[in-house]
Amino acid sequence: MPSLFDPVQLGAIAAPNRILMAPLTRGRATREHVPTPIMADYYAQRAGAGLIISEATGISREGLGWPYAPGLWSDEQAEHWAPITRAVHDAGGRIFAQLWHMGRIVHPDFLDGARPVSSSATTAPGEGHTYAGKQAYAEARPLDVAEIPRLLDDYARATRHALAAGFDGVQLHAANGYLIDQFLRDGTNFRNDLYGGSVANRIRLLIEVVERIAGIAGADRTAVRFSPNGDSQGVKDSDPESVFVPAAKALDEIGIAFLELRELGPESTFGRSRQPKISPAVRQVFTRPLVLNQEYGFADAQAVLDSGVADAIAFGRPFLANPDLPERFRLRAPLNPDVMATWYSRGPEGYTDYPTLAVAAE
């Protein structure tokens, strides 16, 4: 069985190890969602990952509702992403852009008071982060079938901008209760048209978006992320296996580079679920690289590789405070603890100032 330190082919990407950096929202862009120079330092520091998956990046103003998160819908945003991807490549790394539409999680404050869109007229639980502080979510309006072509165009434009900016590929964010997830799961999709009801209809938008992205980037530079089991921001399904196994099979037929699953367990820190993990069932139909994520450490990550269920592991929080995470794993060195208070703050503290082993030794 392979180790975490063995190379793996992820579509067109020859990853030197199986330790991927999971997407991590950090809030260091401008208020206009333009990337900033400090982001180049941050990502370049973590270029030792087999592949970096960028923080979730908005495909449109309609789809982005997080303060100081970056976008990829404008030429200006693409131009400011270019030095970041260049810094990663100069440091020997590889990086995908994660394409994000938040759906009903976008607060009207980001939309000049307009309602967010979703699969159906539902309201997310809790409160959203806005520039005015936390505020209760608003009821979304159902995305009209006539608007689907425009949505596909938004994904296509963001994909072209990602490639122009130097990203090695893109990952569709279809997880964590955001727009695509809202269409996939029966807890939020109450439609009775071509995009609701049956499993085939609920996965239709996913397939159409992936085919549009793959037609631009190439299937071998296109990835997808799911969070199939449990509740993600109020989005859940009564029978995840019945939805996500056919979805994975369809993605396998398209030929995507890899599929990432964020799977909750009963003791997970952020979200918990007693619904069984479906990665073993997905493994039966998805023949391409399968990446797992959710609070793995070194030992259990290697164990899941040994089991044959996964081909690589995406690590999130360990990469926050450990830019040299693969080297720390290789040496079995202790990890720096991360500081939650600086996850979404605005400067270098808790962002680019975590020491590597080499710096700590000095």
N, C-alpha and C positions, 0 to 999 in steps of 0.2 A: 504494500500500500504506500502511496506517496506521503511525504511529510509536508508540513507547512512551508518548508524551505525549498521544495522542489518547484521547478517551473511548471506552468500550465498555459495551454493555448486557449484564450478566450476570444473566439472568433478570429478576427484579424490581429488581435493583440497577443504578443508573446510576453506573458507576465513572468518575471524571474522568480516569483514566489507566490504562494497561495494565501498571503496575508493582504487582503484588500482593505482599503480605507472606505468605510461606509459614509454615505452623505450625512453631513452635520451642519445644520443651520447655525450661523454664527453672528449675523447682523452687523457686518463690517462694511457694507456698501453705503452709498449715499442715500439720502431721503428720496432721490429720484431713481433709486435702484441701479445705480451705476457702480461697477466694481472699483475698488480703491487700491493703491499701490501696496498697502500692508498685506493684502490678500496674496500677493505674489510671494512674499516672504513665508507666509503661513503654509501655503501649499508646497512650495519648494522644499521646506524643511521636512516634509512628509513624503518626499519622492521615493523613499525606499520601499514603499508599499508596492505590492505586485501591480496594483492598479488603484488610482485614486478615483472615487466617484464624488464629484463636486457636491457642495451644498445644494439643496433644492433651489432651482432657478426659474423664475417666472417666465411663462411663454407670452404673457400679455398683461396689460393693466387689469383687465377683468379677472385674471386668474391669480393675481399676487396680492396677498393680504397680510404680509408680515413686515414690520418696520425694519428698514435698512437691509432687506434681503435683495440680492441682485436679480436682474432680469436678462433676457436675451431677445427682446422683441425689437430693439432699435440698433441702428448702425453704431451709435455712440457706445452702447453697452458692449457690443461685440469688440469694438476697438479697445476698450479698457479691459476686456478679458484676455486679449492677445498677449500682453506682457506676463500675465499669470501663467498661461499655458506654456509660454516660452521659458519661463523660469523653471517650471516643472521639468520640461524636456532638457534644459541645460543641466539640471541636477540628475538626469538619467531616468526620470520617471515617465509615467503614462497617466492620462487623465481623461475621464468621460464627464460630460455635462449632464446633470440630472434635470430633466424637463418637468416643470411643475405647473399644474393648474389646481388651485385649492378648492374650487367649487363653492359649496355653502360655507366654507370656513373663512371666506373673505368678508370682512365687516364692511357695511356700507360706507364707512368713513373713507375707505380706499377707492370708492366708486362714485364719489361726489353725491352720495346719498342714494344711489340706485341699489336695487336688490341684487344679491349674488345669484348665480345660477347653479343648478344641480340637476340630478336626474328627476327629482320630484319636489313638490312643495313641502320641504321639511326644514327643521331648525336644528342646528348643532347644539349640543348641551354645553353649558358653561359659558366662559367668556373668552374673547379673542384679544390678542395683543394689538394695540393700535398706538398711534403717536400720541393719543390723549390718554393712554393708560388702558387697563383692561375694561372691555365693554361686552355686554351680552350680545350674542349672535342674533341676526335677523333671519326671518323665514326666507328661504331661497325660492326663486321662481323656477319652474321646470324649463330646461333648455328645449326650445322648440326644434322639431325635426329640421325645419328650414334653416336653423342656425348651425347644424352639424358641419356643413361644408366650410363655413367660416371658422369654426373651431379647428378643423383639420388644417386649414390654411395657417392658423396661428402656430400649430405644432410644426408645420413645414417651414415657416419663416424662422422659428427659433432654431430648428435643426440646421438650416443653412447658415445662420449666424454663428452657431456653435462650431461648425466646420471652418468657417472663415476666420474665427478667432483662434483656431489651432487645436481645438479639442480632438482627441483621438477617436471619439465616438460619443454616443448619447445613451442615457438610460431614461426610459419613460417611468415617471413616478406614478405607479398605479396602486399605491399602498396608503396606509395610515389615515384612512378616512377622507382622502381628497377626491377630486372630481371623478376620476376613472373608477376608484373604489366605490364611490357613491352609486355608480351605474352597475357595478358588478354584484353587489350584495342585496339580498331581498329585504334587509332591514331599512333600506333607504330608497330602493327603486320600486315604485308602485305604478310604473307606466303600463299602458296597454297598447303600445305601438311597437314598431320594429326594434325598439331599444329597451323593452321591458317585458316582464312575464317569464317566458321560458329562459333556460340557461343560454341557449343559442342567441336569444335576443339580448340578454344582459351582457354577454361578452362581445357583442357586435361592435360597440364603440371602441373597446380595447383593440380589437383586430384591425379596425379601420385606421386607427391612429398609428399602430405599429407598422402596418403596411405602408402608410404615407411616409413615416419616418425612414423606414428601411429603403424605400424607393429613392431617397435622397442620400442617406448616409451609407447605405449598404446594410443588408441584414447582419453581416459579420461585424458591423460596428454599432449595432443596436442592441440594447439590453432592456430588461423590464424588472421592476421591483413590485412584489406583492406582500401583503400582510394578511394571510388568509384566515387565521383562526383568532377568535376573540373579538373584542370590541375596540375599535380605533376611532376615537373622537365621536362616539355614538353610532358608528357604522359597523354593522355586524351581519352575519348570515346564519340562517338556521341550519344549513348543511353545507359547510365550506367545501368539503371534498367534491360534492356534486357540481360545484361551480369552478373551482380552481384547477382540478385535474383536467377537464376539457379545455380550459383556457391555456394551461401549460402545453397540452397536446397541440393546440392550434399554433402556439408560438414555436414549438419544435418544428412544425411543418413549414413555417415561414423561414426558419433557419437563423434565429437570433443568436447573438454571440454568447449570451448567458442569461440565466434567470436567477434573480435573488429573492429569497424568501425571508421576511422578518417574522419569526414565529414566537408567539407568546407562550409562556408556561405558567403554572399556578403560582410560582414565586417570583415572577418577573418584576423588576423595579418600576418600570413605566408601562402600566397596563398588565393585566393578568388574565389568564384564560384556562379553563378546564376542558375546553374543546381540544381533542387530540391534534397533535402536529400532523400536517398532511405531507410533509416532505417525503416520507417513504412511498406514498402513493404517487406523488409527482415524479419521483425518481423512475417509476415504472413506465411513464409515458414520455418523459423529457430526456432525450438522449444526449443533449448538449450539456455544457458545464452548468452545474447547479451550485449556487452560492448560498450559504445560510448565514443568518445574522440574528442576534439578540443575546447580548450579555455573555458571549463566550470568553473564557480565559484560555491560556495556552493548552492546558491538559485536555479540557473537554472539546476544544477545537480539533486537536489532533485525533481524539477518539472518534469524532464524527467523520473525519476523513478516513480513518481506519475502517469504519463501518461500511464505507462505500456509498453512503447516502449523499454526501457532498463532495465537490471537487475543490472548493475553496471556502474560506470564511471571511466575511466582512466585519471588521471591528470598528465600532463607533467610539464610545467614550474612552477606551484606552488610547486612541490616537489624539484625543484632545490634549492630554498632558504629556504624551510621549511621542514626540515627532520621530524618534528612532525606534519605534515599536518593534519592527522585525529584528533589529539587532539586540534589543533587550530580551526578546523571546529566545533568540539564538543562544545568548549567554545565560539565560535563566536569571536575568538581573531583576531587581525589584522595580516596580513601576511608580512613577510620580502620581500622586493623587490629583484629580482635577478639582477645580473650585467652581461650584455651580454659579456663584454670584457673578462670574465673569463670562459665562457661556455666551451671553448676548450683549455684552457691554461694548463700548465703542472704540477702545484703544488697544495697545499691544499687551496690556496686562491680562494674563490668562489666555493669551492668544499666540503670540510669537515668543514669549519669554520663558516657556518651560524648557529646562536644560536637557540636553542630550547626555548620554553617559560620558562622552568625551569632555564636554564642558564641565560637568560635575566633577570629573577627575582633576581638571585643572584648578 
